[in-house]
C-alpha cells in the first residue's frame, strides 16, 4: 500500500532551474551562471521517424511553447516537401498562432508579472501570486483573463485538435478549414481580445508606469543589459510572429544582419561551456566572447524586448500607437530587462488586432486549404517567433522522408547567457561584502522571470511548481548560502 | 453511484518514466472502462490546465510521477493536497500548484472538487527521450491501478 508523504519542504526534486552566484574575495558578486536540467536523446528519439510525425511529437518536448514548436515543425515540413501553404491555409495557421500569442502573453502577465507589479515586489510572499493579483484588480478581471484564455484556446483546439499540445500540422496546408459559423465566433473572440488588450495596457500604465518606484526599478542599472537583439520582421521591418527575415541590431540599435532563417548557421554560433548543458548561442561573425555585455559582446537577446528593438514599427494601428509611447519613454534600443513586460502587452494587442483582421478576411473560409504539389527536398528549416523568442527547427531526411538529422534552437537557449548576466546585475545590488540582503531572491528572480524561460519543462513531476535554487558561492566554489523556492 | 469522479493521468509519454501517471490511467481504463460517473483523461499539464479539467467534478484522482529524496523506483505514494504546500509565487505561469488551481477555480465560482486524491509513482528517469518505462516503474503500474480501483470503489467487469 502507498505511503503518505509530505512534499514540501523536505522533499527534494529534480528538474529545477539553478543559479550559481560566485563572489570575489571582497564578497561582491563576480559571476552568475544559469543552469537547467538536461533532457537527453531527442535527436536519437527522432531519427528514423517519418518527418510528418514531427509536428505531433515536438509539442510534447515543452510544456510552455507547444504551439510554437508545432508551427515551427510544420513550416520545416513545408520546406522538406517543397510546398508553400495556400493563402487560406496560411490565414488559418496565423489564426492559430496569434490566438496562442494572446493566451500565452496574458497568462504570463497576470500570473507571473502582475504579482510583482500589481501586488508589489515587497509584498508578503504569501500574497504575491495570482490570488493576490485578483484580490487587487477584482474578480471580474480575473474572470476575463480566464475567459480570453479559454476562447483563444478554443481556436487552437478547433484547428489543431488539442490546445495544450496541438496535433495538427501538414506540409502545404492545415488539417481543416473554417466555416462561416465558426468565423462569427472567432470574430467575437477577436473583438473581445482587442478590448481586453486595451484594458491590460491601461492597467499596466496605471499600476506600473504611473508609479515612480516601479518606473525607477525598470529604468535602474540593476535591470539594464546592453546586448544585441534578434527577431523576425516582415518586408517593411514590422513585427511578425509567424514569418519573415531575421534581423539583428547591435547595442546601439544599428542593423548588423538581415537574413532568411534558412541561413541561420551563418549567423548563429553555438558554444559549449562546462557549467551548462545549454549550447550557448552567440553571433558567429563576432565569435564567443564570454558572459559580457556592452559593445564588445557577442550575446544577443530574443523575445518581446528584442522584437521591440529590431522592428521599425508594429503591424497594426493600435499596437503601433502603444509602441510609439514606449519609444518615447524608453527610447530605442531599450536595454531595460523589465521592459520585456511592457513589450509583451503591446504584442498581445497586435496579436488581438491580427485576429480581427484574419477573422474578417473573406479568404478565411475558402475550401482551398492544402497544396499537394510536393517537390521533395529532404531538408527543412522552420522558424517562428515563439512568445519567448526566435524558435528554429531544422530537419533533414533520407530520400524516403525519414528523419536523419534534427537541430532545434529554442528561445531559452538564445537567452541563457543574457539571463545569467541579468541575474548577476540584479544580485550585485543585494550582495555586498559577502552579506546577502533581504529580498535578493525576489530581485534576482524578477530579472529571471522577465524572460519567462522554459526550464527543460516537458516533465510534470509533482508538486507541479517549477522550483528554483540559487547557490551563493565563494571564489573557491564552496557554497556560502542556498536560497530556494519550491524545493 | 452518483459522485462524478475524474481520474487524471499526468505525464509525458515520450520522456521515459515521466509517462507513469498516464500508463496507470490507461490501465484503469482497460480494466474498468468508463461510466457516466467516471471520466479518465490523460494530460501533460500544469496547474492552470488542471483547473480546466477539474471544474465540475466532485472527486478528482490525480496520478503522477514523483522523485523523492530516499525513494526507490516503483514506490507508490498517496499525497494530500495540503502537503503540496501553500499557494505561492510560481517560477512559471504554467506551473501553478494544484492548491492554487483549486482556490482560483472556487474564486471564479466554478464547482471545484470536494476531494482530490493524489497518487504518485517514484520514478527513475524523466530526462531521457524514450517511450518505455524503466523496469521498476513498469512493475508498479498495475499495482497502483489496483490501489486506485480499490480506494475509489471502482468496479471491474466480471
Interface residues (C-beta under 8 A of the other chain):
Chain A: X1 X2 X3 X4 X5 X6 X7 X8 X9 X10 X11 X12 X13 X14 X15 X17 X37 X38 X39 X40 X41 X42 X44 X45 X57 X60 X61 X63 X64 X107 X108 X110 X111 X112 X115 X125 X126 X128 X129 X130 X131 X134 X139 X142 X143 X146 X150 X164 X165 X445 X448 X449 X452 X454 X455 X456 X457 X458 X459 X460 X461 X462 X463 X464 X465 X466 X467 X468 X485 X486
Chain B: X10 X11 X12 X13 X14 X15 X18 X43 X44 X45 X46 X47 X48 X49 X50 X52 X64 X65 X66 X67 X68 X69 X75 X76 X77 X78 X79 X80 X83 X84 X85 X86 X87 X88 X89 X90 X91 X92 X93 X94 X95 X96 X97 X98 X100 X103 X104 X107 X108 X118 X119 X120 X123 X126 X127 X128 X129 X130 X144 X147
